Structures are given as structure tokens and as C-alpha cells.
């Protein structure tokens, strides 16, 4: 019997061996690939699902943003006015909520320089000081006489207002009360109050006047500065 060559024995040994097993490292590697693929599919599904579901809500949020913009626009309006007069400065808090249209008109006129150089031409002690471009005697004299008949304290001192008659006829004068005057509630549109400079108002109130309550010396508004905050 002839001897079998070593190479032949090696080949026969390879053919008799069982199939090799898959290593643990390979199992982990392929499992990781399957997990990543599955996660990618899930993430893609969630992305498109959420995009479709939130489209109507985005539309609502646009409307809410518009309302927020309107509210912020209101809050951006100046809340204070500084009347720089020849006697000193008077700081006014504007009533943006209770008299918005009048405040808007006042702010617009301030920006146009309407009050620059306006004189206080009616000064009645313990009543009002009035600034206007009209230099003649007005109805304030009559108000003074009728005001003594009232005892109500609804109208406070140091309130800023404008005449209803002139305002509705596209005019705009300024009144600052120096005492509680309830009868002016029907004649003035109050749109602010003095928060600083009461002493300046009282100094203007104490000037000498003629029989028509017109100051004997000129006292006027040099300019008006608007402020967001004080």
C-alpha cells in the first residue's frame, strides 16, 4: 500500500472539518447595524408625523404672534411727557388706557411741535392754569364762577386735560387743575396727571393776572419731551 502524501492528508482533513461558527464579534457588529437602521427608520417616521400634526398649530401661533405684536405696539407708546416751561419742568403721567385716543393725539401733536411756545394765558388761583394758542379771554372765567357751587371732590388737583369743545373741533389746549374741581368733569377730557413739578404748577398759579385772569408776564411751554419710562 502506497504512502499518502502530506498535502493530500491536509486537503482531506479540511474536507472533514465541520463548518466554522460565526464569531461573537460579528454578531455584535451586525446587530449594531440592524439597530442603527431601525432607529433611522423610526426617526424618519416621527419627523414626518410631527410635521403633519403641527401644521395647524403653527397657523394659530402666527395669529397669536400678531396679537402680541399689537399689544407690544401699544406698550411702546410713551407713557410720560415732560412739559419744559419758563418756570421749570412738569412731569406728566399719560393715561394710555383710559384715554387712548386723546393720548395718541397729544403724542402726535408733541412730535409736530404743536405745544412749543404755547403760553399759559388763563391762570385762576385755586382752580386751573390753561395753555392755549388762543390769547383772548375764554369760558374759563365762567367756569370759575360756576365751580364754586360744587362740593364733590371727584376731580382731583394736578390733573392734565384738554377742553372737550376744542378737542372735538380739532383744537387742543392744555389745562392743569390746581384744586379738586368736579364741574370740569363735563368740560375737560382728563388724560394725565402731574407726578412731579407740582411746585412749578403752583408757581405759575401765583403769578399776577389782570381782570381776565391773563398773566401780566409771559409764561409758556418751551417744548415737550416724551418718555417711555421715568
C-alpha positions as CSV (number, residue, x, y, z in Angstrom):
1,X,0.0,0.0,0.0
2,X,1.5,3.3,-1.1
3,X,2.0,6.1,1.4
4,X,-0.3,9.1,1.2
5,X,1.4,12.4,0.6
6,X,1.2,15.0,3.4
7,X,-0.5,17.5,1.1
8,X,-3.3,15.0,0.3
9,X,-3.8,14.4,4.0
10,X,-4.1,18.1,4.7
11,X,-6.8,18.5,2.0
12,X,-8.7,15.5,3.3
13,X,-8.6,16.9,6.8
14,X,-10.0,20.3,5.6
15,X,-12.9,18.5,3.9
16,X,-13.8,16.5,7.0
17,X,-13.9,19.6,9.3
18,X,-17.4,21.0,10.3
19,X,-18.4,24.5,9.1
20,X,-16.8,27.2,11.2
21,X,-19.1,29.1,13.6
22,X,-19.8,32.9,13.4
23,X,-17.8,34.8,16.0
24,X,-19.4,36.8,18.8
25,X,-17.8,40.0,17.5
26,X,-19.5,39.5,14.1
27,X,-22.9,39.0,15.8
28,X,-22.5,42.2,17.8
29,X,-21.4,44.1,14.7
30,X,-24.4,43.0,12.6
31,X,-26.8,43.6,15.5
32,X,-25.5,47.1,15.8
33,X,-26.0,47.8,12.1
34,X,-29.6,46.5,12.3
35,X,-30.3,48.7,15.4
36,X,-29.0,51.8,13.6
37,X,-31.0,51.1,10.5
38,X,-34.2,50.5,12.6
39,X,-33.6,53.7,14.6
40,X,-33.1,55.7,11.4
41,X,-36.4,54.4,10.1
42,X,-38.2,55.3,13.3
43,X,-36.7,58.8,13.5
44,X,-37.7,59.5,9.9
45,X,-41.3,58.3,10.6
46,X,-41.5,60.6,13.7
47,X,-40.2,63.6,11.9
48,X,-42.8,63.4,9.1
49,X,-45.6,62.5,11.5
50,X,-44.9,65.5,13.8
51,X,-44.5,67.9,10.8
52,X,-48.0,67.0,9.6
53,X,-49.6,67.1,13.0
54,X,-48.2,70.6,14.0
55,X,-49.0,72.5,10.8
56,X,-52.4,73.8,12.0
57,X,-50.9,74.8,15.4
58,X,-48.2,76.8,13.6
59,X,-51.0,78.7,11.9
60,X,-52.6,79.5,15.2
61,X,-49.3,80.7,16.7
62,X,-49.0,83.2,13.8
63,X,-52.3,84.8,14.9
64,X,-51.2,84.8,18.5
65,X,-47.9,86.5,17.4
66,X,-49.9,89.2,15.6
67,X,-51.9,89.9,18.7
68,X,-48.8,90.0,20.8
69,X,-47.3,92.5,18.2
70,X,-50.4,94.8,18.6
71,X,-50.1,94.7,22.4
72,X,-46.4,95.4,22.3
73,X,-47.0,98.2,19.9
74,X,-49.4,99.8,22.5
75,X,-46.9,99.3,25.3
76,X,-44.2,101.0,23.2
77,X,-46.1,104.3,23.2
78,X,-44.6,107.0,25.5
79,X,-46.1,106.8,29.0
80,X,-44.8,110.2,30.2
81,X,-44.5,113.8,29.0
82,X,-42.1,116.5,30.3
83,X,-43.5,120.0,29.9
84,X,-40.5,122.2,30.0
85,X,-41.9,125.7,30.9
86,X,-40.2,129.0,31.5
87,X,-40.8,128.3,35.3
88,X,-39.4,124.8,35.3
89,X,-40.3,121.2,34.3
90,X,-43.6,119.5,34.9
91,X,-43.7,115.7,34.5
92,X,-47.0,114.2,33.4
93,X,-48.0,110.5,33.5
94,X,-50.2,109.9,30.5
95,X,-53.4,107.8,30.9
96,X,-52.8,105.5,27.9
97,X,-55.5,103.0,29.0
98,X,-58.4,105.3,30.0
99,X,-58.0,107.9,27.3
100,X,-56.0,106.2,24.4
101,X,-57.3,108.3,21.5
102,X,-56.6,111.6,23.3
103,X,-53.2,110.5,24.4
104,X,-52.4,109.4,20.8
105,X,-53.5,112.8,19.5
106,X,-51.4,114.5,22.2
107,X,-48.3,112.5,21.3
108,X,-48.8,113.2,17.6
109,X,-49.1,117.0,18.3
110,X,-46.0,116.9,20.6
111,X,-44.0,115.3,17.8
112,X,-45.2,118.0,15.4
113,X,-44.1,120.8,17.8
114,X,-47.7,122.0,18.4
115,X,-47.1,122.9,22.1
116,X,-43.8,124.6,21.6
117,X,-44.1,128.3,22.5
118,X,-47.7,127.8,23.8
119,X,-48.5,130.4,26.5
120,X,-50.4,130.0,29.8
121,X,-52.9,132.8,29.1
122,X,-55.5,131.9,31.7
123,X,-54.4,131.5,35.3
124,X,-57.0,131.2,38.0
125,X,-55.8,130.7,41.6
126,X,-57.1,127.5,43.3
127,X,-58.7,126.4,40.0
128,X,-56.7,125.9,36.8
129,X,-53.9,127.1,34.6
130,X,-54.6,127.0,30.9
131,X,-52.2,126.9,28.0
132,X,-53.5,127.6,24.5
133,X,-52.7,129.4,21.2
134,X,-55.8,131.4,21.7
135,X,-54.8,134.6,23.6
136,X,-58.3,136.0,24.2
137,X,-60.5,135.6,27.3
138,X,-62.4,132.3,27.2
139,X,-65.0,130.3,29.0
140,X,-62.7,129.7,31.9
141,X,-64.0,132.8,33.6
142,X,-67.5,131.4,33.6
143,X,-66.2,128.0,34.9
144,X,-64.6,129.8,37.8
145,X,-67.9,131.3,38.9
146,X,-69.9,128.1,38.5
147,X,-67.2,126.0,40.1
148,X,-67.9,127.5,43.5
149,X,-71.4,125.8,43.6
150,X,-70.0,122.3,43.6
151,X,-68.8,120.4,46.7
152,X,-67.9,117.0,45.1
153,X,-64.3,116.0,45.2
154,X,-64.3,113.7,42.1
155,X,-61.9,115.9,40.1
156,X,-58.5,116.0,41.8
157,X,-55.8,118.6,41.7
158,X,-52.9,118.4,39.4
159,X,-54.7,116.6,36.6
160,X,-53.9,117.3,32.9
161,X,-56.8,117.7,30.5
162,X,-58.0,119.3,27.3
163,X,-61.2,121.2,26.5
164,X,-63.9,118.8,25.0
165,X,-65.2,121.6,22.8
166,X,-61.8,122.4,21.2
167,X,-60.8,118.8,21.0
168,X,-63.8,117.7,19.0
169,X,-63.3,120.8,16.8
170,X,-59.7,119.7,16.0
171,X,-58.2,122.0,18.6
172,X,-56.0,121.1,21.6
173,X,-55.4,123.2,24.6
174,X,-54.0,122.1,28.0
175,X,-55.5,122.5,31.4
176,X,-53.8,121.7,34.7
177,X,-56.1,121.8,37.7
178,X,-54.7,123.2,41.0
179,X,-57.6,122.1,43.2
180,X,-60.4,119.5,43.1
181,X,-62.9,120.9,40.6
182,X,-65.8,118.4,39.9
183,X,-67.7,120.6,37.4
184,X,-64.8,120.3,35.0
185,X,-65.6,116.6,34.6
186,X,-68.2,117.7,32.0
187,X,-65.9,120.1,30.2
188,X,-62.4,118.6,30.2
189,X,-61.1,115.3,28.9
190,X,-58.6,114.3,31.5
191,X,-55.7,112.3,30.0
192,X,-52.9,112.6,32.6
193,X,-51.7,113.7,36.0
194,X,-48.7,115.6,37.3
195,X,-46.4,113.3,39.2
196,X,-43.5,115.7,39.6
197,X,-43.3,119.5,39.3
198,X,-46.4,120.5,41.4
199,X,-44.3,123.3,42.8
200,X,-43.8,124.6,39.2
201,X,-47.6,124.5,38.7
202,X,-48.2,126.4,41.9
203,X,-45.5,129.0,40.9
204,X,-47.4,129.6,37.7
205,X,-50.6,129.8,39.6
206,X,-49.3,132.5,41.8
207,X,-48.3,135.0,39.1
208,X,-50.1,138.3,38.9
209,X,-53.0,138.5,36.5
210,X,-55.4,141.1,35.1
211,X,-59.2,141.1,35.3
212,X,-59.4,138.5,32.6
213,X,-57.1,136.1,34.5
214,X,-54.3,136.7,32.0
215,X,-50.8,136.7,33.4
216,X,-49.1,140.1,33.3
217,X,-45.8,138.4,32.3
218,X,-45.4,135.8,29.6
219,X,-45.2,132.2,30.9
220,X,-45.1,129.5,28.3
221,X,-44.2,125.9,27.3
222,X,-40.7,125.8,25.8
223,X,-41.1,122.3,24.5
224,X,-42.5,118.9,25.4
225,X,-40.3,115.8,25.7
226,X,-41.9,112.3,25.5
227,X,-40.5,109.5,27.7
228,X,-41.2,105.7,27.7
229,X,-40.1,105.4,31.4
230,X,-39.3,107.8,34.2
